[in-house]
Amino acid sequence: MHDDRNLVEARLKRVLDERVRPAVYPESVPLDVAVWNAPGEPVPVEEGLAAEPEPIEVGARWGAPWGTSWFRVTGTVPEEWAGKTVEAILDLGFDENMPGFQCEGLVYRPDGTPVKGLNPRNQWVRIGAPVEGGEEVRLHIEAASNPVILDYHPFVPTPLGDKDTAGSEPQYTLARMDLAVLDETVWNLVLDLEVLGELMAELPVESPRRWDILRAVDRVLDAIDLQDVNGTAPAARSRLTEVLSAPAVPSAHRVSAVGHAHIDSAWLWPLRETVRKVARTTSNMTALLEDEPDFVFAMSQAQQWAWVRDHRPEVWARVKKAVADGRFVPAGGMWVESDTNMPGSEAMARQFVHGKRFFLDEFGVENDEAWLPDTFGFAAGLPQIIKAAGAKYLLTQKISWSQTNKFPHHTFRWEGIDGTRIFTHFPPVDTYNCSMKGSEIAHAARNFKDKGVARHSLAPTGWGDGGGGTTREMVAKAARLRDLEGSATVEWETPHAFFEKAEAENPHPPVWVGELYLELHRATLTSQAKTKQGNRRSEHLLREAELWAATAAVRTGFPYPYDDLDRIWKTVLLHQFHDILPGSSIAWVHREARATYDRVAAELNGIVDAAQRALAGEGDTPLVFNSAPHPRSGVRAGAAATVVAEGRTGLAPRPDGGHVLDNGLLRVEIDARGLVVSAYDLTADRETIAPGTAGNLLQLHPDFPNMWDAWDVDAFYRNTVTDLTDADEVTPGDDGVSVRIVRSFGSSRITQVLTLPPGERRLEVDTEVDWHETEKFLKLAFPLDVHAERYASDTQFGHFHRPTHTNTSWEAAKFEACNHRFVHLEEPGWGVAVVNDSTYGHDVTRTVRTDGDEGTTTTVRVSLLRAPRFPDPETDQGVHRFRHALVPGAGIGDAVREGWRINLPERRVTGAGEVAPLVSVDRDAVVITAVKLADDGSGDVVVRFHEAHGGRARATLTAGFPVAGVAVTDLLERPLAGEEAAAEADGDRIAVRLRPFQLMTLRLKRA
């Protein structure tokens, strides 16, 4: 037989595009349209409905950037349409190729009842099925004219990312506004032909099944009268019965489809717009659930559920009913789909506490999975946090974006720093916006790396962001793929049902140990410095507020601010969303974030001040409050006492220019360039700075990645570097015992103050940058005379080791990585830490010297600032202040302690006398991360702590109040069955044993 495959396939495409799809709506009449443009921000629904609109014609321009237009559409169903299915086709000017990134609408009835959302692939509203004819139609559309930020030519700087700079030019052209007859037979014929055509294209050319489909399609096309598609569609469909009913082979891959709409809580739109995006999507999905009995939809991010509850009560009622029916599924158990690299220990724990508690309180539902399809890599401390929250599974997809190395598994157990293992799945469909295309389903089956031991994978199905979620077409395609020869099988399932099946069929999957590093988006550790500083400051202020409020509540009856702390935590957690904290949102988002963090700081400082004053009492004794988890300056952790200054630091001129700082423990030489050429540990008799190099070296790189400007830094940035060695000033500081350095470069200026505190082996580096560069990357380098094959980075509830070498492509790809409060490297018996108060990105490299001693130089570089122009053209312009410290002779315990110290400054209050700690621990290796009152208002004291040095620890916690009972709990403060022996109480003393990096939560009942 002659090969006519290309001929038939080309015929199918043209007939579908030009004849069959247009016949889905064979008859239509125009609707009358009027519009009212809301001034300023969005108005309440009742105001939009009551406004008096003015007529507007199809083809007219509408919608200033970030504006809201209320359209009223009216019309009458023709009498001759009686008995037919009629829909309104409402096209606001959509580009169907860009679902999720443009204008959107939510349709209301005149009484304010929401109907469904309008999106590029979802433009219909059902009027009747069937209609009687003569019905009056009146609908209102709340239309958001969100500008297109990420266009066909992406990453172009634009002023559209902030309403203050976006202008007022209309963005969209009003397109079709009609009443139309829906021919459901033709609609089904389109889906039949799409499914078969897409499947056929994925099958091997030599496959008999491909040719069976080809011949069937050819016969169908013969049966379609191109001048009477609607009349011949039933006969044409009948010719597909046999080819569509052939069952899948028993070994076919099995896809669990989960209805899904990944909605970024802020990104190329502000937070206020996400509230409306969620309302549109949930309106769509509750309506689709009513129409499609097999369909299941899952939505994560408790914050988004709360927005629906608080802002759209009519939609919330429908959501609650669908949840009760088991069809609309709360997923993930986190407050938002946060970044997981940068949030601190407690913040990461509270993501689950607040997320899971919301779903429990609202629905009685407890999630057993973490759902993070789009997060930019995963810190190695996360598995035990997931487990401690009462969950056991993780889903993500983003690792498939890695540039260099392809991850070797799709289903595996992920082992964290403490040994906890979490059953993890990466959907091989490689998208969290699956649309049920044949190419996607075939890719999932081909790509699945666990063939032979497993057969199940998950496909999150639906358009995200402003795309409106799953469409009826996706559901129809899934029905045809449920059991179809040549394809993987598809079945709608909840995430829980999928994970149970996947774990049952693959109980011993491979294990991946350590972080799940995304080989992409590395610059999100640095972009938008003020957002990151706001997060770090808020996390530590929350620690202080809880600690001192709890202490004051127990000691003085101080009113513990339960509601305020709950609200503030949720605000901070929201801003850890994976496009806010990473710095990859538009200017509007980060402008608001800066203001929010300032309000949070003011409120938390107020709580701390009030609690400390209650504890200090009346008096004029100067007290120092120590919020850190270690003693310092003679003050116990969590206590307040009088401090007597001891020791002194000398400042002397350096013979060759510059200055020398010396406090008897450390001697630091700063040359005439303001660079640290020596940091000599006098106790260990050893130099810190590698010979021939200098520390405190600011380095400037060009920074123009190939794409994803705010997200990415590409490895070639290192090819060019400018060392900022010219100094305007190198002078003694105002206090006479520090050194002040001023540098100018480009359009920017840097002022640094280097201080050596008395009695401490710590060189403090205070850096202020007035930054006005573009597409540049600023680093602060410390070349160290240390031979180390690995180094430690602070992470949640412990630290994680990374190699300093690049033996493999996996190691080479980690050229920019995350740390929290410290980076530490050491030789046996002696190490160095670099600690910080607000930076996350860094790199560590090593070279072997060839100038005589052949020693190893290991260079730690802190990432300070970037200047990408997309999506915020003014990213990081302005004044920034960073605090770092170089700690020679530091063991890992010193690194832990100094990291906490720099983030929790001492507070000074006058009062009556000393304040004893509410809870103390007798081992430095055991770090208390939270002291608070139980969330249930019982007055119980909750203490969370972990082993921080990477070894086993026995410790005794001592309560500063009478204890009536002790329980080991999960993160939600619920007692853990079988863990009673983990904490042995003897009065107010509790003995615990911890494995390396183990976290533990104790609930202490007050006598």
FINU-547974 format. One record per residue (C-alpha): x, y, z. Coordinates in steps of 0.2 Angstrom, whole numbers, plus 2048, in hexadecimal, padded with zeros to 3 digits. Layout:
// FINU-547974
XYZ ...
***
This chain:
// FINU-547974
800800800 8068117FC 80B81C80B 7FE82A80C 80182D81E 80783F81C 7F8843811 7EB83D81D 7F384582C 7F4856823 7E285481D 7DC85182F 7E5861835 7DC86C828 7CB864829 7CB86683C 7D287883C 7C787F82E 7B787482E 7B486A83D 7B987684B 7B0885844 7A0879843 7A0877856 795887857 78B887846 77F89584B 7828A5854 77A8B6858 7838C585F 7818CB871 77F8DD876 78E8E2880 7918F188C 7A08F5897 7A48FE8A7 7B69018AC 7B99018BE 7C490F8C4 7D490A8CD 7D48F98D6 7C78EB8D4 7B68EF8DC 7AA8E48E5 79F8D98DA 78F8E28DF 7978F38DA 79C8EB8C9 78B8E48C6 7828F48CB 78D9008C0 7859078B0 78F9018A1 791909890 78F90087F 79E8F8878 7A08EF867 7AA8E0863 7BA8E585C 7BC8F4868 7CC8F6873 7CA8F4886 7D38F1896 7E18FC89D 7EF8F28A5 7EA8EB8B5 7D88F28B3 7C78EA8B6 7B98EC8A9 7A78E68AD 79F8E089D 78C8DD89C 7868D288E 7748D088A 76A8C787C 75C8BB878 75D8A9873 7548A7862 74489E863 74A892855 75888C860 74B88386B 752872870 76487686C 773878878 77788B878 787893880 78D8A5881 79E8A7878 7A78B5882 7B88B987A 7C08C8883 7CE8C8877 7D78B887C 7E78B1874 7E489E875 7F789B874 7F98A3885 7ED89C892 7F18A48A3 7FA8B489F 7EE8C1898 7DC8C789B 7D08BD8A4 7BE8BE8AA 7B18B78B7 79F8B68B1 7918BA8BD 77E8B98BC 7758C98C0 7728C48D2 7858C38D5 7868B08D4 7978AB8CB 7958A08BC 7A789C8B6 7B78A38B0 7BB8A989F 7CD8A4899 7D58A2888 7D1890886 7C0891890 7B589F888 7A4897889 795899895 78788C895 776895892 76B885891 76B87388B 75F873884 758884883 745888880 748897875 7458A9879 74F8A988A 7568BA88F 7698B9892 7718C589E 7838C28A4 7908CD8AC 7A38CB8AA 7B08D18B6 7BE8D38AA 7D08D58AF 7DB8DE8A2 7EB8D78A9 7F98DB89D 8048CE894 8158CF89D 81D8BF896 8198C1883 81E8B7874 82F8C0875 8328BC887 83D8C5894 83B8D688C 83C8E489A 82B8EC89B 8238F98A6 8138EF8A7 8188E68B6 8118F48C2 8018FE8C1 80B90D8C5 81590C8B5 80A9028A9 8009108A1 7EE91089C 7EE90A88A 7E18FD886 7E88EB885 7DB8E187D 7CF8E086F 7BD8DA873 7BA8CB868 7AB8BF866 79C8C2871 78F8B686A 7818AA86F 78489A865 77D889863 78987B869 78986C85E 78F85F86A 79185185D 79D85C853 7A6861864 7A884E868 7AE84B856 7BB858858 7C184F868 7C183E860 7CC844852 7D784E85D 7DB83F868 7DD83385A 7E883F850 7F384385F 7F5831863 7F882C851 807839851 80F831860 80E81F85A 81D817850 81A81883D 81C80583C 80F80284A 7FF7FA843 7F580484F 7FA814847 7F480E836 7E480883D 7E181A844 7E6822834 7DA81782A 7CC81B836 7CF82D835 7D082D822 7BF825822 7B883282E 7BE840823 7B6838814 7A683781E 7A684A822 79D855815 7A7865817 79886F812 78D86681F 79986282D 78B86283A 77F857830 78C84A82D 79584A83D 78B83C845 78F830837 7A1835837 7A283284A 79B821848 7AA81C83D 7B581F84C 7AD813859 7B8804855 7C880D856 7C4817866 7BE80786F 7CE7FD86C 7D47FA87E 7E67FF884 7F27F1886 7F47EA898 8067F189A 801802895 8078108A0 7FA8178AC 7F782A8AE 7EE8308BD 7E78418B7 7E484E8C5 7DA85D8C0 7E686C8C4 7E987E8C1 7FA8848C8 7F68968CD 8058A08D2 8008AA8E2 8098B98DA 8148BA8CB 8118C48BB 8028CB8C5 8008D28D6 7F88C98E5 7E88D18E3 7E68CA8D2 7E98B88D8 7DA8BA8E3 7D08BC8D3 7D98AF8C9 7D58A28D7 7C38A78D7 7C18A58C4 7CA8948C4 7C088D8D3 7B08938CA 7B588A8BA 7BA87A8C4 7AB8788CF 7A087B8BF 7AA86D8B6 7A88618C4 7968638C3 79685E8B1 7A38508B1 7A08438BE 7B183A8BC 7BB84A8BD 7C684E8CD 7CE85F8D0 7DC8628DD 7E18748E3 7F08778EE 7F58878F8 7E988A907 7EC89C905 7E389B8F4 7D48928FC 7D489F90A 7D28AD8FC 7C38A48F5 7BB8A2906 7BE8B490B 7BB8BD8FA 7AF8B28F0 7A38AA8FC 7978A48EE 7A589B8E6 7AB8948F7 79A88C8FA 79C8828EA 7AE87E8EE 7A98778FF 79C86C8F7 7A88658EB 7B48618F8 7A7858902 7A484E8F3 7B68498F2 7B88518E1 7C08618E5 7D085C8EE 7DB8678FA 7ED8628F5 7FE8668FC 7FB86B90D 80587B90D 80088D90F 8078918FD 8128878F1 8218908F8 8338908F4 83B8838FE 84E8888FD 84D899906 83F897913 847894924 84388592F 83488C938 82D894929 82E88491F 82687B92E 81888892F 81488791C 80D875921 80687A932 7FB88892B 7F787F91A 7F286E922 7E9877930 7DE881924 7D987191B 7D586892B 7CB877932 7C187A923 7BE86991C 7C585C928 7D185791B 7E385291E 7EF852910 7FD84590F 80784D900 81185C8FD 80C8638EC 81986F8E5 81A86D8D2 82287D8CE 82E8808DC 8408848D7 8498758E0 84886E8F1 853870900 859860909 851864919 83F862912 83B850913 83B850926 83085F926 82485791B 824847926 822852936 81385A92F 80B84992D 80D84791A 81783A911 81783F8FE 81E84C8F3 81A8518E1 82485D8D6 82785F8C4 83386E8C3 8438638C4 84085E8B2 8458708AD 85786C8B2 8638728A5 8718668A7 86D8558AF 85D84B8AD 8568458BD 8578328BD 84782D8C5 8348328C4 82F8298D4 83C8278E2 83E82A8F5 84683A8F9 85283A908 855849912 86384F91D 85C84592D 859835923 846838921 840831910 831837907 82882E8F8 82A83A8EA 82483C8D8 8298468C9 81B8458BC 82483F8AC 8178498A2 8238578A6 8168658A8 80A86A8B5 7FE8718A8 7FA86189F 7EC863892 7EA85188D 7F285387D 7F8842875 80A848875 80984C888 80283B88C 80E832881 81D83C888 818836899 818824895 82882588B 831830897 82D8268A7 83D8208AE 8368138BA 8308068AD 8307F48B2 82D7F88C4 81F8058C3 81280A8B7 8098198BF 80C82C8BC 80383B8C0 7FE8498B4 7F885A8BB 7EB85F8AE 7E58708AB 7EA8828A6 7F288B8B5 7F389D8BA 7E68A68B1 7E28978A5 7D38928AF 7D88808B4 7D28708AB 7C687289C 7B8867896 7C2863887 7D085B892 7C385189B 7BC84B88B 7CD846885 7D183D895 7C1833893 7C782D882 7D8829889 7D181F897 7D480E88E 7DA81187D 7E6806873 7F780E870 7F681B87E 7F981B890 7E981989A 7E28298A3 7D78298B2 7D28388BD 7D98358CF 7DD83F8DF 7EF8428E3 7ED8368F2 7E68288E7 7F482A8DB 8028298E9 7FA81A8F1 7FA8118E1 80C8168DC 8138128ED 80A8018ED 8117FC8DC 8228028E0 8258008F3 8398008F1 83C80E8E5 84E8168E3 8548228EF 85B8348EC 86583C8FA 86784E8FD 85F85E8F5 85585D8E5 85F86B8DC 8578738CD 8648778C0 85B8878BB 8558978C4 8648988CF 8638AB8CF 8538AA8D9 85E8A98E8 8648BB8E6 8578C58DB 84D8D28E5 8588D48F4 84B8DE8FE 83E8D08FD 84B8C3903 8508CF911 83E8D1916 83B8BF917 84B8BB922 8478CA92D 8358C492F 8398B2933 8458B7941 8398C5948 82B8B7949 8378AC953 83A8BB95F 8288C0960 8228AE964 8318AB970 82E8BB97B 81B8BB97A 81B8A9980 8278AD98E 81E8BC993 80D8B3992 8138A599E 81D8B19AA 8128C09AA 8018BC9A3 8058C6993 7F78C4986 7FF8B8979 7FA8BF968 7F48AF960 7EA8B8952 7F78C494E 8058B794C 7FA8AC942 7F68BA936 8088C0935 80E8AE932 8028AC923 8088BC91C 81A8B791D 8168A6916 80C8AD907 81B8B7902 8268A7902 81C8A28F2 82889C8E5 8278AC8DA 8278B98E8 8368B48F4 8408AE8E5 83F8C08DE 8378BA8CD 8278C58CD 8228D58C6 8278E68CE 8168E88D5 8178D88E0 8288DD8E7 8238EF8EA 8158E88F5 8208DB8FD 82C8E8903 81E8F290B 8168E2912 8268DD91A 8288EE922 8178ED92A 81B8DB930 82B8E1938 8228F0941 8158E5948 8218D794D 82D8E3955 81E8EA95F 8198D9965 82C8D696A 82D8E6973 81D8E497D 8228D3982 8338D7987 82D8E6991 8218DB99A 82F8CF99E 83B8DD9A3 8308E69AF 8328F79B6 8448FC9BA 8549049B3 85F8F59B2 8668F39A0 8618E2999 8668D9989 8598CD982 8618BE979 8558B796C 8628AB965 862898969 874899970 87B8A397F 8848B397A 88C8C2983 8898B8993 8768B8990 86E8A798F 8638A2980 8528A9981 8568B3991 85A8C5996 8688CB9A1 8748D99A4 8848D9999 8958DF99E 8A08E398F 8B08D998F 8C08DB984 8C58E7977 8C98E8965 8D98F295F 8DA8FB94E 8EB900948 8F2906937 8F98F892C 90B8FC926 9078FA914 8F7904915 8E78FF91C 8E28FA92D 8E48EB93A 8D68E6945 8DB8DB954 8D18D4963 8DE8C7969 8D48B9961 8D58BF94F 8E08CB946 8D98D2936 8E38DC929 8DA8E791D 8E58EE90F 8E48FF907 8D78F88FB 8CB8F4909 8CE8E1906 8D18D4914 8E38CD910 8E48C4921 8D88BD92E 8E48B593A 8DD8A9947 8E88AD955 8E289E960 8E5891952 8F489A94B 8ED899939 8E98A492B 8D78A5924 8DA8AE913 8E38A4905 8F48AB901 8F58B78F3 8E28BB8F4 8D78C78FD 8C68C5906 8B88D1907 8BA8D28F4 8AB8D98EB 8A98D28D9 89E8D88CB 8998CC8BC 88E8D08AD 87D8C78AF 8738C48A0 86C8B28A0 8658AB890 8548AC897 84A8AD8A7 8538BD8AC 84D8BF8BE 84E8AC8C0 85F8A68B8 8718A98B9 87A89F8AC 88C8988AF 8948A38A2 8928B28AE 8A28AC8B6 8AC8AF8A6 8AD8C28A9 8B08C98BA 8B58DA8C1 8BE8DB8D2 8B88EB8DB 8C98EF8E3 8C99028E1 8C490B8F1 8BF91D8F3 8C291C906 8CA90F912 8C9918923 8C5914936 8B3912939 8AA91F944 8AC914953 8BE914952 8BF901952 8B98FC941 8BE90092F 8B3909922 8B5906910 8AD90F901 8AD90A8EF 8A59118E0 8A29088CF 89790B8C1 8889148C7 88990C8D8 89190E8E9 8969028F7 89A906909 8A08F9915 8A48F8927 8B08EA92D 8AF8E7940 8B88DB94B 8AD8D995B 8B78D796C 8B88C5972 8B28BE961 8BA8B5953 8AF8BD947 8B28CB93A 8A28D4936 89F8DB925 8918E8924 88E8EC911 8838FA90B 8818FB8F8 8789098EE 8758FE8DF 8729068CE 8798F98C2 8708EF8B4 8728DD8B0 8808DB8BC 8848CE8CA 88D8D48DA 8968C78E5 8A08C88F5 8AF8BC8F5 8B98B4903 8C88A98FC 8CC89D90B 8DB89390E 8D1883912 8D2872909 8C186C909 8B88608FD 8A7865903 89F87390D 88F875917 880881914 873885921 86287E91C 85287A925 855871936 86886E932 874870924 878867914 88986390C 88E8678FA 89E8638F1 8AB8718ED 8B18678DE 8A88658CD 8AC8528CA 89C84F8C1 88F85A8B7 8838598C6 8908628D1 89586E8C4 8838738C1 8828798D4 88C8898D0 8808938DA 87788C8E9 86D8908F9 87289290B 86889A919 8738A2927 88489A924 890891918 89D887921 8AD87E91B 8BB876925 8CA86B926 8CB85F935 8CC86A945 8CA87B93C 8BD883932 8B689392B 8A489A92B 89C8A8920 88C8AD928 87F8B9922 86F8C2927 8658C2917 86E8BA908 86B8A9901 8748A78F0 8878A28F1 8948988E8 8A388E8EE 8B288A8E3 8C38838E6 8D48848DD 8E587D8E1 8F388A8E2 9028888D7 90D8968DE 91788B8EA 90D8848F8 90087B8ED 8F387D8FA 8E087E8F7 8D688F8F6 8C488D8F9 8BA89C8F5 8A98A08FC 8A08AE8F3 8908B58F9 8838BB8EC 87E8CD8F0 8748D58E2 86E8D38D0 8668DF8C4 85B8D58B8 84E8DF8AE 8408D28AC 8338D18B3 8388E18BE 8428ED8B4 8488F68C4 84D8E68CE 8578EA8DD 85B8FC8D8 85E9068E8 8679048F9 86A8F3901 8728EE911 87A8DD915 8828D6924 88F8C8923 89C8C192E 8AC8B792B 8AF8AB939 8C08A3939 8C3893944 8B188F943 8AA87D946 899879940 89287E951 89A88F94F 89389193E 88188D945 883899954 88A8A794A 87D8A593D 86F8A794A 8798B6952 8798C1942 8678BE93F 8618C1951 8698D1958 8688D596A 85A8E0971 85D8EC97F 8508F098C 8508F899D 8478EF9AB 8468E79BC 8528D89B9 8578C99B0 84B8BE9A6 84E8AB9A7 84A8A1997 839899995 84288998E 85488598E 85F877987 87087198D 87886D97C 87E87996F 87B86C962 86886D966 86187D95E 84F883964 84788A955 83688F95D 82F89296E 81D89696D 80C893975 80188596D 7F688B95F 7E7884967 7E7891974 7E9884982 7F888E98A 80487F987 815883982 81C87C971 82F87A96F 83687595E 84987195D 855867952 86685F953 87186C949 882865948 87F85593E 88284994C 87884095A 87484A969 86D84797A 867856982 85C85C991 84F86A98E 84A87399E 83A87C99F 83A88C9A9 8288899B0 82087A9B8 81C86C9AB 80D8609AD 81085699D 81A85498E 81584E97C 81F84C96D 81585395F 81485694C 816867945 80386A948 80686795A 7FD85695B 804849965 80E83B95B 809829960 81781E965 82382D968 81F82F97B 83182897F 83A834974 839841982 83B83C994 8348489A0 83A84A9B2 8318599B9 8368689AF 84585F9A7 842855997 85084A990 85084797D 85B83D971 85D84495F 86483C94F 86E847944 86385693E 85384F946 84685C94A 83A859959 82B86395F 826862972 816868979 81886C98B 80886D996 80987A9A3 8068749B5 
***
